[in-house]
Amino acid sequence: MFLRVIVGAAVLGALALAWISRSPAVHVDAAAVERGPLALRVTTNGKVEPVEEVEVRARLDGRILEITEPGTRVQEGDVILRIDGGQVGSELAKARSERLSARESLRAARARLARETERAATDARLFEEGAITRERHAESQASLREAQSRVSFLEREVPLRVASLDLLIRELEGQQGAAELTAPFSGTVYRSDRRRGEMVHVGDPILRIADLERLRVRANVDQVDLGRVRPSQRVEITSNAFPGRTWAGAVSEVIPHVVVRESRSISESLARVEPPTEGLVPGMSVDVDIIVAQAADALQIPAAAVVRANGTPWVYRIEGSRAERTAVSLGLETVSAVEITEGLDLDDRVVLGPLHGLSDGERVEPRLRDAGGHP
C-alpha cells in the first residue's frame, strides 16, 4: 500500500512537470546585470548669481551724462558713470563762502574789540583829566562792553558753525567726486536701471557690475534631502535655454535655515560653477543635480526588477527558460537603477516589473531591454 502511494505521487509529479513543460511561457521584459557608474542624485532647481558683485548707486542728485551699457566688459578703474554735478558745485561754493564769512565775522569782532578797548582806555584817562564829559566816558565804556559781548558770543558760535560747515563741505566734496565713478574691479556690467539723460537722486540704484567668470547657483533643497547634501559634493547644472549642455560645479555652502515656499519646505545650498561659465548669466533659472553618492563601477540592474517582501529585496533571475526567485543585497539606489552587492553575477538576466501573476519556477520568454529600459 505504501509503495503504491509513492508510485502514485511520482506519477502525479511527472504529470505536473509534463503539464508545466507544455504550458505556454509568460512573455516578460528582462534586463542583464551590468557594470558601470552609478550616482545617487538630489534633483532640484535654482538661480544663477555672481559670487562677487557691486550695485552702483547715485551719490549725488543730478542728470546722467554717461553710463556704461549692459554687457560691457570693464577693467578696474574704468569710468562707468558720470553725473552732472553742477548743483553740488553750487552748494559747495555756498558752504565755503559761509565758512569764510563766519571766520571773518569773528576776526572783525576781535578787531573792533581791540579798537574799543584802546578807545575806552584813552577816554578813561581823558575823563580823569577832565578833558571829556561823563557822557562821553560812559558811551565809550558801553561800546567796550558791547564789543566784549559780541566777541564772547562769536567765540562760542563760530567754531560750532565752522565745524558744521566743514562736515557739509567734506560731504559735498565727496558727492562732487562721485560725479565720476569707476569700476572697483574687472568684470562685466550686466544690469542697468537708468539711462543717459535721466535725473537721479542720492541712493538711486544705477547699475550692477560682476565678474561673470565667477558664478554660483543658489539651489533650493527640500527639507527631506538636507541630511544628504554636504559641501564639496559634485553638482551638474542644466538649462532649457541650452539643451544638451551641462555645467559642472560643487556645493560650497549649505545654509541651515528652512523656509516654506509654495508648500515646499526648503533650505538653500550654494554651488560654485566651475569655468567655463559661458551661457550662464545672473538671474537665470537652472536645473540642478547634486550627486550625494556614487560608485564608479557598480554591479547594477534596473530598479523595476526589485521586489520587496517584508523588507527583504529579491528579484526573478532567469535561469534557462524559467524565472527563479532570488534574494539580493542592495547598495546605492536611484530612481532608475540599483546596485547589487550580493545575489547576482555579471550578465545574469532579471525580469522587469510589473511582476503580478508570475510564480517562482514559471516558464518565461524574455524580451531583453537595455539599462535605459529600451528594447
C-alpha positions in Angstrom: 0.0 0.0 0.0 2.8 2.4 0.9 4.6 1.6 -2.3 1.5 2.3 -4.3 1.2 5.8 -2.7 4.9 6.6 -3.5 4.4 5.4 -7.1 1.2 7.4 -7.4 2.9 10.6 -6.1 5.8 10.1 -8.5 3.4 9.7 -11.4 1.5 12.8 -10.4 4.8 14.8 -10.1 5.8 13.6 -13.5 2.4 14.6 -14.9 2.7 18.0 -13.3 6.2 18.5 -14.8 4.9 17.4 -18.1 2.0 19.9 -17.8 4.3 22.8 -16.8 6.7 22.0 -19.7 3.7 22.0 -22.1 2.2 25.2 -20.6 2.8 28.4 -22.6 5.7 30.6 -21.5 5.0 34.0 -20.0 6.3 36.9 -22.0 8.3 39.2 -19.8 10.7 42.2 -20.2 14.2 41.4 -19.0 17.5 43.1 -18.4 21.1 41.9 -18.0 23.1 42.7 -14.9 25.7 45.2 -15.9 28.7 47.1 -14.5 29.1 50.8 -14.8 29.0 54.2 -13.0 26.0 54.8 -10.7 25.2 58.1 -9.0 22.6 59.0 -6.4 21.3 62.5 -7.1 19.2 65.1 -5.4 17.4 66.9 -8.2 16.1 70.4 -7.7 16.2 73.9 -9.2 17.9 77.2 -8.5 19.1 80.6 -9.8 22.4 81.8 -11.1 24.1 84.7 -9.2 27.6 86.3 -9.1 30.0 85.3 -6.4 31.1 88.9 -6.3 29.0 91.9 -7.4 28.7 95.6 -6.8 25.5 97.6 -7.0 26.4 101.2 -8.0 24.0 103.8 -6.5 23.9 107.5 -7.1 25.8 109.6 -4.5 24.5 112.9 -5.7 21.5 114.4 -7.3 21.9 115.2 -11.0 21.5 114.1 -14.6 23.3 111.1 -16.0 25.9 112.3 -18.6 27.5 109.0 -19.3 26.6 105.4 -18.4 28.2 102.0 -19.4 25.8 99.8 -21.3 24.9 96.3 -20.0 27.1 93.5 -21.4 30.2 95.8 -21.5 33.4 94.3 -20.1 35.3 96.8 -18.0 38.7 96.9 -16.2 39.3 98.1 -12.7 39.5 101.9 -12.7 37.5 102.4 -15.9 34.9 105.2 -15.7 31.4 103.6 -15.7 29.2 106.5 -14.7 29.3 110.3 -15.0 26.6 112.6 -13.4 26.2 116.3 -13.8 27.5 117.7 -10.5 26.6 121.4 -11.2 24.1 121.6 -8.3 26.6 120.1 -5.9 29.2 122.6 -7.1 26.9 125.5 -6.3 26.1 124.1 -2.9 29.8 123.6 -2.2 30.7 127.1 -3.2 27.9 128.5 -1.0 29.1 126.4 2.0 32.7 127.5 1.5 31.6 131.1 1.4 29.6 130.7 4.6 32.6 129.2 6.3 34.7 132.1 5.2 32.1 134.6 6.3 31.8 133.0 9.7 35.5 133.2 10.3 35.6 136.8 9.0 32.8 137.8 11.4 34.9 136.6 14.4 38.1 138.3 13.1 36.1 141.6 12.6 34.6 141.4 16.1 38.0 140.9 17.6 39.4 143.8 15.7 36.6 146.0 16.9 37.1 144.9 20.5 40.8 145.9 20.2 39.7 149.3 18.9 37.1 149.8 21.6 39.5 148.7 24.3 42.0 151.2 23.2 39.3 154.0 22.9 37.9 153.2 26.3 41.3 153.4 27.9 42.0 156.7 26.3 38.6 158.1 27.3 39.1 156.9 30.9 42.4 158.9 31.1 40.9 162.0 29.5 37.9 161.8 31.8 40.2 161.7 34.8 42.0 164.7 33.4 38.6 166.5 32.9 39.1 166.7 29.2 35.9 164.9 28.2 32.4 164.7 29.7 31.0 161.9 31.8 28.6 161.1 29.0 31.4 160.6 26.5 33.2 158.4 29.0 30.0 156.3 29.6 29.5 156.0 25.9 33.0 154.5 25.3 32.5 152.1 28.2 29.2 150.9 26.8 30.8 150.4 23.4 33.5 148.3 25.0 31.0 146.1 26.8 29.1 145.6 23.6 32.3 144.6 21.7 33.3 142.2 24.5 29.8 140.6 24.4 29.9 140.2 20.7 33.3 138.6 20.7 32.3 136.3 23.6 29.2 135.2 21.6 31.1 134.6 18.3 33.9 132.7 20.0 31.3 130.2 21.1 29.1 130.2 18.0 31.7 130.5 15.1 33.7 127.3 15.9 30.4 125.3 16.0 29.3 126.9 12.8 32.6 126.3 11.1 32.7 122.6 12.2 29.2 122.1 10.8 30.2 123.7 7.5 33.4 121.6 7.4 31.3 118.4 7.6 28.9 119.7 4.9 31.9 120.7 2.7 33.5 117.3 3.0 30.2 115.6 2.2 29.7 117.9 -0.9 33.3 117.3 -2.0 32.7 113.6 -1.7 29.5 114.0 -3.8 31.3 116.1 -6.3 34.0 113.3 -6.5 31.2 110.8 -7.0 30.1 112.6 -10.2 32.5 110.2 -11.9 32.5 106.6 -10.7 35.0 103.9 -11.8 34.8 100.1 -11.8 36.0 98.7 -8.4 37.2 95.5 -10.1 37.5 94.0 -13.5 34.1 92.5 -14.6 31.0 93.0 -16.7 28.2 95.5 -16.4 25.3 93.0 -16.5 22.4 95.2 -15.5 21.4 98.9 -15.8 18.4 100.6 -14.1 18.9 104.0 -15.6 19.6 105.6 -19.0 21.7 108.5 -20.2 19.9 111.8 -19.6 17.7 110.6 -16.7 17.7 112.5 -13.4 18.8 110.5 -10.4 18.9 111.2 -6.6 21.2 110.1 -3.9 20.7 106.4 -3.2 19.0 105.5 -6.5 20.3 102.2 -8.0 22.1 102.8 -11.2 23.8 99.6 -12.4 25.3 96.3 -11.3 28.8 95.0 -12.1 30.1 91.5 -11.5 32.8 89.0 -12.5 30.8 86.7 -14.7 33.6 84.1 -14.7 32.9 83.6 -11.0 29.3 82.4 -10.7 27.4 80.2 -8.3 23.9 78.7 -8.2 21.6 79.3 -5.2 19.8 75.9 -5.2 16.5 75.0 -3.4 17.0 71.8 -1.4 13.9 70.1 0.0 13.9 69.5 3.8 13.8 65.7 3.3 17.1 65.9 1.3 19.0 68.2 3.7 20.7 65.3 5.5 22.3 64.1 2.3 23.6 67.4 0.9 27.1 68.4 2.1 29.8 70.8 0.9 32.2 69.6 -1.8 29.6 67.3 -3.4 29.6 67.5 -7.2 26.9 69.4 -9.0 25.6 69.2 -12.6 23.7 72.2 -13.9 21.5 72.4 -16.9 19.2 74.9 -18.5 16.4 74.6 -21.0 17.9 77.6 -22.8 20.8 75.3 -23.8 19.5 71.8 -24.5 22.2 69.1 -24.1 24.7 71.3 -22.3 25.9 70.8 -18.8 27.9 72.9 -16.4 29.9 71.4 -13.6 30.3 72.7 -10.0 30.5 71.8 -6.4 28.5 72.6 -3.2 30.2 75.3 -1.4 27.8 76.0 1.5 24.5 74.6 2.9 22.5 77.3 4.6 20.9 75.9 7.8 17.6 77.7 7.5 14.3 76.2 6.3 11.5 78.3 4.8 8.2 77.4 3.2 7.8 78.4 -0.4 4.7 77.4 -2.4 4.0 74.5 0.0 7.7 73.3 -0.2 9.9 73.3 3.0 13.3 74.1 1.6 16.7 75.3 2.5 19.3 76.8 0.2 22.6 75.5 -0.9 25.3 77.5 -2.8 27.2 75.7 -5.5 30.2 77.3 -7.2 30.2 76.9 -11.0 33.5 75.7 -12.5 34.9 77.5 -15.6 33.9 77.9 -18.4 30.7 79.6 -17.3 29.7 81.0 -20.8 26.0 80.9 -21.3 25.1 81.3 -17.6 24.0 84.8 -16.6 22.8 86.2 -13.2 19.1 85.7 -12.6 18.9 82.6 -14.9 16.7 79.7 -13.7 18.5 76.4 -13.9 18.0 72.7 -13.0 20.5 71.3 -10.5 21.6 67.7 -9.8 23.6 67.3 -6.6 25.5 64.0 -6.6 25.2 62.8 -3.0 26.7 59.4 -3.5 28.3 57.5 -6.4 30.1 54.3 -7.4 32.5 54.3 -10.4 31.9 50.6 -11.3 28.7 49.3 -9.7 27.1 45.9 -10.5 23.6 47.1 -11.2 20.1 46.4 -12.5 17.0 48.5 -13.3 15.1 49.5 -10.2 11.9 48.0 -11.8 13.4 44.5 -11.3 13.5 44.7 -7.5 10.6 43.4 -5.3 10.5 43.9 -1.6 8.7 41.4 0.7 8.7 42.1 4.4 11.6 44.5 3.9 13.7 41.9 2.1 14.6 42.6 -1.6 14.5 39.9 -4.2 14.4 39.5 -8.0 13.3 37.0 -10.6 16.5 35.7 -12.1 16.1 34.0 -15.4 17.7 30.5 -15.3 17.4 28.8 -18.6 13.8 29.3 -19.6 12.4 29.8 -16.0 12.1 32.6 -13.5 13.7 31.8 -10.2 13.1 34.0 -7.1 16.5 35.1 -5.9 17.3 37.2 -2.7 19.7 40.1 -3.3 21.5 42.7 -1.2 21.4 46.3 -2.4 23.9 49.2 -2.3 23.2 52.5 -3.9 19.6 53.0 -5.0 18.4 55.6 -7.6 15.1 56.1 -9.3 16.1 54.1 -12.3 18.8 51.7 -11.1 20.1 49.9 -8.0 23.5 48.5 -7.1 23.7 44.7 -6.4 26.2 43.7 -3.7 25.1 40.1 -3.3 22.9 37.6 -5.1 23.6 38.2 -8.8 26.6 38.0 -11.2 27.6 40.0 -14.2 25.4 39.1 -17.3 22.7 37.4 -15.2 19.3 38.3 -16.5 16.4 39.5 -14.4 12.7 40.0 -15.0 11.5 43.6 -15.1 8.3 44.6 -13.4 5.4 44.7 -13.1 5.6 41.1 -11.8 1.9 40.4 -11.0 0.9 36.8 -11.6 4.5 35.5 -12.1 5.4 32.5 -10.0 8.7 31.0 -8.9 9.9 28.5 -11.4 7.5 29.6 -14.1 8.5 29.4 -17.8 9.2 32.8 -19.3 10.0 34.1 -22.7 12.2 37.2 -22.1 12.5 40.3 -24.3 15.8 41.9 -23.3 15.9 45.6 -22.7 18.9 47.8 -22.1 19.8 49.7 -18.9 17.6 52.6 -20.1 14.6 50.3 -20.4 14.6 50.3 -24.2 14.2 47.0 -26.2 
